[in-house]
Amino acid sequence: MRDQQLEREPSGRRCSSTQNLQADHIIEIADDGALTDPGNLQIFCDDCHRVKTLEARAARRQ
Ligand SMILES: [Zn+2]
């Protein structure tokens, strides 16, 4: 799943990094996002993914 998404998006969506990439769920699973829907996946580098996860967690608290 991650590899398929990397073929579609060879660089991070936020910072265009090509290092330490991983597939992120646009809508987190904890927020009822689709686990396997390619439309709910985006490529982030490690750093952006960490930031995004923190943002999602903060948004959930509001
Ligand atoms: Zn990044």
N, CA, C, O and the ligand as a Tripos MOL2 file, in Angstrom:
@<TRIPOS>MOLECULE
protein
  249   247    63     0     0
PROTEIN
NO_CHARGES

@<TRIPOS>ATOM
      1 N           0.8310   -1.1960    0.0000 N.3       1 MET1
      2 CA          0.0000    0.0000    0.0000 C.3       1 MET1
      3 C           0.8690    1.2510    0.0000 C.2       1 MET1
      4 O           0.6590    2.1640   -0.7980 O.2       1 MET1
      5 N           1.8430    1.2850    0.8970 N.am      2 ARG2
      6 CA          2.7520    2.4160    0.9460 C.3       2 ARG2
      7 C           3.5370    2.5350   -0.3680 C.2       2 ARG2
      8 O           3.7210    3.6340   -0.8920 O.2       2 ARG2
      9 N           3.9920    1.4030   -0.8880 N.am      3 ASP3
     10 CA          4.7810    1.4370   -2.1180 C.3       3 ASP3
     11 C           3.9510    1.9210   -3.3030 C.2       3 ASP3
     12 O           4.4420    2.6740   -4.1440 O.2       3 ASP3
     13 N           2.6960    1.4880   -3.3660 N.am      4 GLN4
     14 CA          1.8300    1.9560   -4.4530 C.3       4 GLN4
     15 C           1.6590    3.4630   -4.3830 C.2       4 GLN4
     16 O           1.6880    4.1530   -5.4030 O.2       4 GLN4
     17 N           1.4800    3.9650   -3.1710 N.am      5 GLN5
     18 CA          1.2940    5.4090   -3.0280 C.3       5 GLN5
     19 C           2.5780    6.1500   -3.3890 C.2       5 GLN5
     20 O           2.5260    7.2460   -3.9470 O.2       5 GLN5
     21 N           3.7200    5.5630   -3.0770 N.am      6 LEU6
     22 CA          4.9980    6.1960   -3.4190 C.3       6 LEU6
     23 C           5.2010    6.2690   -4.9300 C.2       6 LEU6
     24 O           5.8710    7.1750   -5.4260 O.2       6 LEU6
     25 N           4.6220    5.3130   -5.6620 N.am      7 GLU7
     26 CA          4.7140    5.3790   -7.1230 C.3       7 GLU7
     27 C           3.8780    6.5320   -7.6550 C.2       7 GLU7
     28 O           4.2500    7.1860   -8.6290 O.2       7 GLU7
     29 N           2.7460    6.7720   -7.0070 N.am      8 ARG8
     30 CA          1.9010    7.8940   -7.4320 C.3       8 ARG8
     31 C           2.4930    9.2340   -7.0200 C.2       8 ARG8
     32 O           2.4050   10.2160   -7.7570 O.2       8 ARG8
     33 N           3.0960    9.2660   -5.8370 N.am      9 GLU9
     34 CA          3.6360   10.5090   -5.2900 C.3       9 GLU9
     35 C           5.0780   10.2740   -4.8660 C.2       9 GLU9
     36 O           5.3180    9.8410   -3.7390 O.2       9 GLU9
     37 N           6.0290   10.5440   -5.7250 N.am     10 PRO10
     38 CA          7.4290   10.2180   -5.3960 C.3      10 PRO10
     39 C           8.0880   11.1980   -4.4430 C.2      10 PRO10
     40 O           9.2560   11.0200   -4.0990 O.2      10 PRO10
     41 N           7.3760   12.2280   -4.0070 N.am     11 SER11
     42 CA          7.9570   13.1590   -3.0400 C.3      11 SER11
     43 C           6.8860   13.6190   -2.0660 C.2      11 SER11
     44 O           5.6900   13.4970   -2.3290 O.2      11 SER11
     45 N           7.3370   14.1490   -0.9380 N.am     12 GLY12
     46 CA          6.4170   14.5600    0.1140 C.3      12 GLY12
     47 C           5.4940   15.6740   -0.3430 C.2      12 GLY12
     48 O           5.8980   16.5580   -1.0970 O.2      12 GLY12
     49 N           4.2480   15.6260    0.1190 N.am     13 ARG13
     50 CA          3.2570   16.5800   -0.3420 C.3      13 ARG13
     51 C           3.4880   17.9630    0.2710 C.2      13 ARG13
     52 O           3.1220   18.9760   -0.3270 O.2      13 ARG13
     53 N           4.0870   18.0080    1.4510 N.am     14 ARG14
     54 CA          4.2680   19.2990    2.1070 C.3      14 ARG14
     55 C           5.5750   19.9640    1.7060 C.2      14 ARG14
     56 O           5.5870   21.1450    1.3580 O.2      14 ARG14
     57 N           6.6680   19.2250    1.7490 N.am     15 CYS15
     58 CA          7.9770   19.8540    1.5850 C.3      15 CYS15
     59 C           8.7430   19.2910    0.4000 C.2      15 CYS15
     60 O           9.8930   19.6700    0.1810 O.2      15 CYS15
     61 N           8.1330   18.3930   -0.3740 N.am     16 SER16
     62 CA          8.7600   17.8220   -1.5690 C.3      16 SER16
     63 C          10.0250   17.0320   -1.2650 C.2      16 SER16
     64 O          10.8280   16.7820   -2.1630 O.2      16 SER16
     65 N          10.2090   16.6390   -0.0180 N.am     17 SER17
     66 CA         11.3390   15.7840    0.3210 C.3      17 SER17
     67 C          11.2080   14.4390   -0.3940 C.2      17 SER17
     68 O          10.1000   13.9650   -0.6480 O.2      17 SER17
     69 N          12.3390   13.8400   -0.7100 N.am     18 THR18
     70 CA         12.3120   12.4940   -1.2690 C.3      18 THR18
     71 C          12.9540   11.5000   -0.2970 C.2      18 THR18
     72 O          13.1990   10.3450   -0.6450 O.2      18 THR18
     73 N          13.2220   11.9700    0.9310 N.am     19 GLN19
     74 CA         13.8730   11.1280    1.9310 C.3      19 GLN19
     75 C          12.8760   10.7350    3.0310 C.2      19 GLN19
     76 O          11.9870   11.5100    3.3830 O.2      19 GLN19
     77 N          13.0400    9.5320    3.5570 N.am     20 ASN20
     78 CA         12.2510    9.0870    4.7070 C.3      20 ASN20
     79 C          10.7490    9.2510    4.4770 C.2      20 ASN20
     80 O          10.0200    9.7230    5.3500 O.2      20 ASN20
     81 N          10.3050    8.8540    3.2960 N.am     21 LEU21
     82 CA          8.8920    9.0500    2.9640 C.3      21 LEU21
     83 C           8.0390    7.9430    3.5550 C.2      21 LEU21
     84 O           8.4790    6.8060    3.7250 O.2      21 LEU21
     85 N           6.8260    8.3060    3.8560 N.am     22 GLN22
     86 CA          5.8680    7.3140    4.3200 C.3      22 GLN22
     87 C           4.4680    7.7420    3.9260 C.2      22 GLN22
     88 O           4.1960    8.9240    3.7160 O.2      22 GLN22
     89 N           3.5860    6.7580    3.8290 N.am     23 ALA23
     90 CA          2.1960    7.0410    3.4930 C.3      23 ALA23
     91 C           1.4750    7.4710    4.7660 C.2      23 ALA23
     92 O           1.5880    6.8400    5.8170 O.2      23 ALA23
     93 N           0.7380    8.5560    4.6380 N.am     24 ASP24
     94 CA         -0.0250    9.0740    5.7720 C.3      24 ASP24
     95 C          -1.5020    9.0150    5.4280 C.2      24 ASP24
     96 O          -1.8840    9.1960    4.2720 O.2      24 ASP24
     97 N          -2.3270    8.7630    6.4240 N.am     25 HIS25
     98 CA         -3.7730    8.8340    6.2010 C.3      25 HIS25
     99 C          -4.2210   10.2770    6.3510 C.2      25 HIS25
    100 O          -4.0300   10.8950    7.3980 O.2      25 HIS25
    101 N          -4.8240   10.8100    5.2820 N.am     26 ILE26
    102 CA         -5.2670   12.2090    5.2870 C.3      26 ILE26
    103 C          -6.2540   12.4150    6.4350 C.2      26 ILE26
    104 O          -6.1010   13.3260    7.2480 O.2      26 ILE26
    105 N          -7.2620   11.5570    6.4840 N.am     27 ILE27
    106 CA         -8.1430   11.5120    7.6550 C.3      27 ILE27
    107 C          -7.6680   10.3390    8.4990 C.2      27 ILE27
    108 O          -7.7270    9.1890    8.0630 O.2      27 ILE27
    109 N          -7.2050   10.6250    9.6850 N.am     28 GLU28
    110 CA         -6.6080    9.5860   10.5170 C.3      28 GLU28
    111 C          -7.6250    8.4820   10.8300 C.2      28 GLU28
    112 O          -8.8310    8.7170   10.9010 O.2      28 GLU28
    113 N          -7.1010    7.2960   11.0090 N.am     29 ILE29
    114 CA         -7.9580    6.1500   11.3060 C.3      29 ILE29
    115 C          -8.7770    6.4330   12.5680 C.2      29 ILE29
    116 O          -9.9400    6.0420   12.6710 O.2      29 ILE29
    117 N          -8.1480    7.1170   13.5200 N.am     30 ALA30
    118 CA         -8.8360    7.4560   14.7680 C.3      30 ALA30
    119 C         -10.0170    8.3870   14.5230 C.2      30 ALA30
    120 O         -10.9290    8.4750   15.3460 O.2      30 ALA30
    121 N          -9.9960    9.0880   13.3780 N.am     31 ASP31
    122 CA        -11.1140    9.9800   13.0170 C.3      31 ASP31
    123 C         -12.0100    9.3420   11.9630 C.2      31 ASP31
    124 O         -12.7040   10.0440   11.2270 O.2      31 ASP31
    125 N         -11.9970    8.0070   11.8890 N.am     32 ASP32
    126 CA        -12.8310    7.2560   10.9540 C.3      32 ASP32
    127 C         -12.4000    7.4080    9.5000 C.2      32 ASP32
    128 O         -13.2270    7.2830    8.5970 O.2      32 ASP32
    129 N         -11.1110    7.6780    9.2580 N.am     33 GLY33
    130 CA        -10.6060    7.6860    7.8870 C.3      33 GLY33
    131 C         -10.5440    6.2770    7.3320 C.2      33 GLY33
    132 O         -10.4660    5.3010    8.0780 O.2      33 GLY33
    133 N         -10.5810    6.1860    5.9920 N.am     34 ALA34
    134 CA        -10.5420    4.8770    5.3410 C.3      34 ALA34
    135 C          -9.1240    4.3170    5.4080 C.2      34 ALA34
    136 O          -8.1600    4.9900    5.0420 O.2      34 ALA34
    137 N          -9.0120    3.0790    5.8780 N.am     35 LEU35
    138 CA         -7.6910    2.4770    6.1000 C.3      35 LEU35
    139 C          -6.9660    2.1920    4.7850 C.2      35 LEU35
    140 O          -5.7570    2.3980    4.6880 O.2      35 LEU35
    141 N          -7.6910    1.7240    3.7830 N.am     36 THR36
    142 CA         -7.0350    1.2570    2.5580 C.3      36 THR36
    143 C          -7.4190    2.0590    1.3200 C.2      36 THR36
    144 O          -6.9880    1.7150    0.2190 O.2      36 THR36
    145 N          -8.2060    3.1060    1.4630 N.am     37 ASP37
    146 CA         -8.6190    3.9070    0.3070 C.3      37 ASP37
    147 C          -7.4520    4.7750   -0.1630 C.2      37 ASP37
    148 O          -6.9570    5.6000    0.6050 O.2      37 ASP37
    149 N          -6.9980    4.6030   -1.4240 N.am     38 PRO38
    150 CA         -5.8840    5.4320   -1.9090 C.3      38 PRO38
    151 C          -6.2080    6.9220   -1.8470 C.2      38 PRO38
    152 O          -5.3020    7.7480   -1.7360 O.2      38 PRO38
    153 N          -7.4780    7.2650   -1.9190 N.am     39 GLY39
    154 CA         -7.8740    8.6590   -1.8260 C.3      39 GLY39
    155 C          -7.6570    9.2480   -0.4430 C.2      39 GLY39
    156 O          -7.7060   10.4650   -0.2660 O.2      39 GLY39
    157 N          -7.4210    8.3910    0.5290 N.am     40 ASN40
    158 CA         -7.1610    8.8670    1.8910 C.3      40 ASN40
    159 C          -5.6780    8.7710    2.2360 C.2      40 ASN40
    160 O          -5.3010    8.8660    3.4040 O.2      40 ASN40
    161 N          -4.8390    8.5830    1.2210 N.am     41 LEU41
    162 CA         -3.4030    8.4750    1.4760 C.3      41 LEU41
    163 C          -2.6590    9.6410    0.8490 C.2      41 LEU41
    164 O          -3.0220   10.1230   -0.2230 O.2      41 LEU41
    165 N          -1.6230   10.0820    1.5250 N.am     42 GLN42
    166 CA         -0.7220   11.0790    0.9690 C.3      42 GLN42
    167 C           0.6770   10.7510    1.4470 C.2      42 GLN42
    168 O           0.8690   10.0810    2.4620 O.2      42 GLN42
    169 N           1.6550   11.2420    0.6900 N.am     43 ILE43
    170 CA          3.0520   10.9620    1.0440 C.3      43 ILE43
    171 C           3.6400   12.1430    1.8070 C.2      43 ILE43
    172 O           3.6120   13.2810    1.3400 O.2      43 ILE43
    173 N           4.1670   11.8520    2.9760 N.am     44 PHE44
    174 CA          4.8730   12.8470    3.7780 C.3      44 PHE44
    175 C           6.2520   12.2950    4.1190 C.2      44 PHE44
    176 O           6.4490   11.0810    4.1730 O.2      44 PHE44
    177 N           7.1940   13.1860    4.3470 N.am     45 CYS45
    178 CA          8.4480   12.7370    4.9430 C.3      45 CYS45
    179 C           8.2160   12.5650    6.4400 C.2      45 CYS45
    180 O           7.1840   12.9710    6.9740 O.2      45 CYS45
    181 N           9.1840   11.9630    7.1000 N.am     46 ASP46
    182 CA          9.0930   11.7050    8.5330 C.3      46 ASP46
    183 C           8.7080   12.9470    9.3280 C.2      46 ASP46
    184 O           7.8000   12.9130   10.1580 O.2      46 ASP46
    185 N           9.4150   14.0460    9.0600 N.am     47 ASP47
    186 CA          9.2050   15.2710    9.8380 C.3      47 ASP47
    187 C           7.7920   15.8150    9.6430 C.2      47 ASP47
    188 O           7.1030   16.1450   10.6090 O.2      47 ASP47
    189 N           7.3680   15.9030    8.3790 N.am     48 CYS48
    190 CA          6.0340   16.4300    8.1060 C.3      48 CYS48
    191 C           4.9640   15.5270    8.7120 C.2      48 CYS48
    192 O           3.9390   15.9980    9.2040 O.2      48 CYS48
    193 N           5.2230   14.2240    8.6670 N.am     49 HIS49
    194 CA          4.2540   13.2950    9.2180 C.3      49 HIS49
    195 C           4.0980   13.5000   10.7210 C.2      49 HIS49
    196 O           2.9940   13.4390   11.2630 O.2      49 HIS49
    197 N           5.2160   13.7410   11.3700 N.am     50 ARG50
    198 CA          5.1710   13.9640   12.8200 C.3      50 ARG50
    199 C           4.3620   15.2290   13.1270 C.2      50 ARG50
    200 O           3.5190   15.2340   14.0230 O.2      50 ARG50
    201 N           4.6310   16.3040   12.3690 N.am     51 VAL51
    202 CA          3.9070   17.5620   12.5670 C.3      51 VAL51
    203 C           2.4150   17.3670   12.3160 C.2      51 VAL51
    204 O           1.5720   17.8250   13.0870 O.2      51 VAL51
    205 N           2.1140   16.6810   11.2280 N.am     52 LYS52
    206 CA          0.7040   16.4840   10.8690 C.3      52 LYS52
    207 C          -0.0300   15.6790   11.9320 C.2      52 LYS52
    208 O          -1.1790   15.9690   12.2650 O.2      52 LYS52
    209 N           0.6430   14.6700   12.4570 N.am     53 THR53
    210 CA          0.0220   13.8500   13.4970 C.3      53 THR53
    211 C          -0.2730   14.6960   14.7350 C.2      53 THR53
    212 O          -1.3250   14.5480   15.3560 O.2      53 THR53
    213 N           0.6560   15.5800   15.0910 N.am     54 LEU54
    214 CA          0.4440   16.4590   16.2340 C.3      54 LEU54
    215 C          -0.7050   17.4320   15.9690 C.2      54 LEU54
    216 O          -1.5060   17.7150   16.8600 O.2      54 LEU54
    217 N          -0.7770   17.9390   14.7380 N.am     55 GLU55
    218 CA         -1.8670   18.8520   14.3820 C.3      55 GLU55
    219 C          -3.2170   18.1540   14.4760 C.2      55 GLU55
    220 O          -4.1820   18.7120   14.9980 O.2      55 GLU55
    221 N          -3.2750   16.9360   13.9680 N.am     56 ALA56
    222 CA         -4.5270   16.1900   13.9900 C.3      56 ALA56
    223 C          -4.9530   15.9260   15.4380 C.2      56 ALA56
    224 O          -6.1330   15.9990   15.7810 O.2      56 ALA56
    225 N          -3.9700   15.6200   16.2650 N.am     57 ARG57
    226 CA         -4.2690   15.3510   17.6640 C.3      57 ARG57
    227 C          -4.7860   16.6190   18.3570 C.2      57 ARG57
    228 O          -5.7290   16.5670   19.1460 O.2      57 ARG57
    229 N          -4.1530   17.7520   18.0480 N.am     58 ALA58
    230 CA         -4.5800   19.0280   18.6430 C.3      58 ALA58
    231 C          -5.9830   19.3920   18.1600 C.2      58 ALA58
    232 O          -6.8070   19.8740   18.9370 O.2      58 ALA58
    233 N          -6.2500   19.1570   16.8680 N.am     59 ALA59
    234 CA         -7.5710   19.4960   16.3140 C.3      59 ALA59
    235 C          -8.6610   18.6540   16.9510 C.2      59 ALA59
    236 O          -9.7840   19.1180   17.1490 O.2      59 ALA59
    237 N          -8.3200   17.4100   17.2690 N.am     60 ARG60
    238 CA         -9.2980   16.5000   17.8650 C.3      60 ARG60
    239 C          -9.7300   16.9730   19.2410 C.2      60 ARG60
    240 O         -10.8440   16.7020   19.6880 O.2      60 ARG60
    241 N          -8.8320   17.6820   19.9030 N.am     61 ARG61
    242 CA         -9.1280   18.1350   21.2730 C.3      61 ARG61
    243 C         -10.0570   19.3270   21.3080 C.2      61 ARG61
    244 O         -10.6480   19.6170   22.3470 O.2      61 ARG61
    245 N         -10.1990   20.0290   20.1880 N.am     62 GLN62
    246 CA        -10.9840   21.2650   20.1920 C.3      62 GLN62
    247 C         -12.4880   20.9820   20.2600 C.2      62 GLN62
    248 O         -13.2920   21.9140   20.2710 O.2      62 GLN62
    249 ZN          8.5470   17.0150    4.8240 Zn       63 ZN63
@<TRIPOS>BOND
     1     1     2 1
     2     2     3 1
     3     3     4 2
     4     3     5 am
     5     5     6 1
     6     6     7 1
     7     7     8 2
     8     7     9 am
     9     9    10 1
    10    10    11 1
    11    11    12 2
    12    11    13 am
    13    13    14 1
    14    14    15 1
    15    15    16 2
    16    15    17 am
    17    17    18 1
    18    18    19 1
    19    19    20 2
    20    19    21 am
    21    21    22 1
    22    22    23 1
    23    23    24 2
    24    23    25 am
    25    25    26 1
    26    26    27 1
    27    27    28 2
    28    27    29 am
    29    29    30 1
    30    30    31 1
    31    31    32 2
    32    31    33 am
    33    33    34 1
    34    34    35 1
    35    35    36 2
    36    35    37 am
    37    37    38 1
    38    38    39 1
    39    39    40 2
    40    39    41 am
    41    41    42 1
    42    42    43 1
    43    43    44 2
    44    43    45 am
    45    45    46 1
    46    46    47 1
    47    47    48 2
    48    47    49 am
    49    49    50 1
    50    50    51 1
    51    51    52 2
    52    51    53 am
    53    53    54 1
    54    54    55 1
    55    55    56 2
    56    55    57 am
    57    57    58 1
    58    58    59 1
    59    59    60 2
    60    59    61 am
    61    61    62 1
    62    62    63 1
    63    63    64 2
    64    63    65 am
    65    65    66 1
    66    66    67 1
    67    67    68 2
    68    67    69 am
    69    69    70 1
    70    70    71 1
    71    71    72 2
    72    71    73 am
    73    73    74 1
    74    74    75 1
    75    75    76 2
    76    75    77 am
    77    77    78 1
    78    78    79 1
    79    79    80 2
    80    79    81 am
    81    81    82 1
    82    82    83 1
    83    83    84 2
    84    83    85 am
    85    85    86 1
    86    86    87 1
    87    87    88 2
    88    87    89 am
    89    89    90 1
    90    90    91 1
    91    91    92 2
    92    91    93 am
    93    93    94 1
    94    94    95 1
    95    95    96 2
    96    95    97 am
    97    97    98 1
    98    98    99 1
    99    99   100 2
   100    99   101 am
   101   101   102 1
   102   102   103 1
   103   103   104 2
   104   103   105 am
   105   105   106 1
   106   106   107 1
   107   107   108 2
   108   107   109 am
   109   109   110 1
   110   110   111 1
   111   111   112 2
   112   111   113 am
   113   113   114 1
   114   114   115 1
   115   115   116 2
   116   115   117 am
   117   117   118 1
   118   118   119 1
   119   119   120 2
   120   119   121 am
   121   121   122 1
   122   122   123 1
   123   123   124 2
   124   123   125 am
   125   125   126 1
   126   126   127 1
   127   127   128 2
   128   127   129 am
   129   129   130 1
   130   130   131 1
   131   131   132 2
   132   131   133 am
   133   133   134 1
   134   134   135 1
   135   135   136 2
   136   135   137 am
   137   137   138 1
   138   138   139 1
   139   139   140 2
   140   139   141 am
   141   141   142 1
   142   142   143 1
   143   143   144 2
   144   143   145 am
   145   145   146 1
   146   146   147 1
   147   147   148 2
   148   147   149 am
   149   149   150 1
   150   150   151 1
   151   151   152 2
   152   151   153 am
   153   153   154 1
   154   154   155 1
   155   155   156 2
   156   155   157 am
   157   157   158 1
   158   158   159 1
   159   159   160 2
   160   159   161 am
   161   161   162 1
   162   162   163 1
   163   163   164 2
   164   163   165 am
   165   165   166 1
   166   166   167 1
   167   167   168 2
   168   167   169 am
   169   169   170 1
   170   170   171 1
   171   171   172 2
   172   171   173 am
   173   173   174 1
   174   174   175 1
   175   175   176 2
   176   175   177 am
   177   177   178 1
   178   178   179 1
   179   179   180 2
   180   179   181 am
   181   181   182 1
   182   182   183 1
   183   183   184 2
   184   183   185 am
   185   185   186 1
   186   186   187 1
   187   187   188 2
   188   187   189 am
   189   189   190 1
   190   190   191 1
   191   191   192 2
   192   191   193 am
   193   193   194 1
   194   194   195 1
   195   195   196 2
   196   195   197 am
   197   197   198 1
   198   198   199 1
   199   199   200 2
   200   199   201 am
   201   201   202 1
   202   202   203 1
   203   203   204 2
   204   203   205 am
   205   205   206 1
   206   206   207 1
   207   207   208 2
   208   207   209 am
   209   209   210 1
   210   210   211 1
   211   211   212 2
   212   211   213 am
   213   213   214 1
   214   214   215 1
   215   215   216 2
   216   215   217 am
   217   217   218 1
   218   218   219 1
   219   219   220 2
   220   219   221 am
   221   221   222 1
   222   222   223 1
   223   223   224 2
   224   223   225 am
   225   225   226 1
   226   226   227 1
   227   227   228 2
   228   227   229 am
   229   229   230 1
   230   230   231 1
   231   231   232 2
   232   231   233 am
   233   233   234 1
   234   234   235 1
   235   235   236 2
   236   235   237 am
   237   237   238 1
   238   238   239 1
   239   239   240 2
   240   239   241 am
   241   241   242 1
   242   242   243 1
   243   243   244 2
   244   243   245 am
   245   245   246 1
   246   246   247 1
   247   247   248 2
@<TRIPOS>SUBSTRUCTURE
     1 MET1         2 RESIDUE 1 A MET
     2 ARG2         6 RESIDUE 1 A ARG
     3 ASP3        10 RESIDUE 1 A ASP
     4 GLN4        14 RESIDUE 1 A GLN
     5 GLN5        18 RESIDUE 1 A GLN
     6 LEU6        22 RESIDUE 1 A LEU
     7 GLU7        26 RESIDUE 1 A GLU
     8 ARG8        30 RESIDUE 1 A ARG
     9 GLU9        34 RESIDUE 1 A GLU
    10 PRO10       38 RESIDUE 1 A PRO
    11 SER11       42 RESIDUE 1 A SER
    12 GLY12       46 RESIDUE 1 A GLY
    13 ARG13       50 RESIDUE 1 A ARG
    14 ARG14       54 RESIDUE 1 A ARG
    15 CYS15       58 RESIDUE 1 A CYS
    16 SER16       62 RESIDUE 1 A SER
    17 SER17       66 RESIDUE 1 A SER
    18 THR18       70 RESIDUE 1 A THR
    19 GLN19       74 RESIDUE 1 A GLN
    20 ASN20       78 RESIDUE 1 A ASN
    21 LEU21       82 RESIDUE 1 A LEU
    22 GLN22       86 RESIDUE 1 A GLN
    23 ALA23       90 RESIDUE 1 A ALA
    24 ASP24       94 RESIDUE 1 A ASP
    25 HIS25       98 RESIDUE 1 A HIS
    26 ILE26      102 RESIDUE 1 A ILE
    27 ILE27      106 RESIDUE 1 A ILE
    28 GLU28      110 RESIDUE 1 A GLU
    29 ILE29      114 RESIDUE 1 A ILE
    30 ALA30      118 RESIDUE 1 A ALA
    31 ASP31      122 RESIDUE 1 A ASP
    32 ASP32      126 RESIDUE 1 A ASP
    33 GLY33      130 RESIDUE 1 A GLY
    34 ALA34      134 RESIDUE 1 A ALA
    35 LEU35      138 RESIDUE 1 A LEU
    36 THR36      142 RESIDUE 1 A THR
    37 ASP37      146 RESIDUE 1 A ASP
    38 PRO38      150 RESIDUE 1 A PRO
    39 GLY39      154 RESIDUE 1 A GLY
    40 ASN40      158 RESIDUE 1 A ASN
    41 LEU41      162 RESIDUE 1 A LEU
    42 GLN42      166 RESIDUE 1 A GLN
    43 ILE43      170 RESIDUE 1 A ILE
    44 PHE44      174 RESIDUE 1 A PHE
    45 CYS45      178 RESIDUE 1 A CYS
    46 ASP46      182 RESIDUE 1 A ASP
    47 ASP47      186 RESIDUE 1 A ASP
    48 CYS48      190 RESIDUE 1 A CYS
    49 HIS49      194 RESIDUE 1 A HIS
    50 ARG50      198 RESIDUE 1 A ARG
    51 VAL51      202 RESIDUE 1 A VAL
    52 LYS52      206 RESIDUE 1 A LYS
    53 THR53      210 RESIDUE 1 A THR
    54 LEU54      214 RESIDUE 1 A LEU
    55 GLU55      218 RESIDUE 1 A GLU
    56 ALA56      222 RESIDUE 1 A ALA
    57 ARG57      226 RESIDUE 1 A ARG
    58 ALA58      230 RESIDUE 1 A ALA
    59 ALA59      234 RESIDUE 1 A ALA
    60 ARG60      238 RESIDUE 1 A ARG
    61 ARG61      242 RESIDUE 1 A ARG
    62 GLN62      246 RESIDUE 1 A GLN
    63 ZN63       249 GROUP 0 **** ****
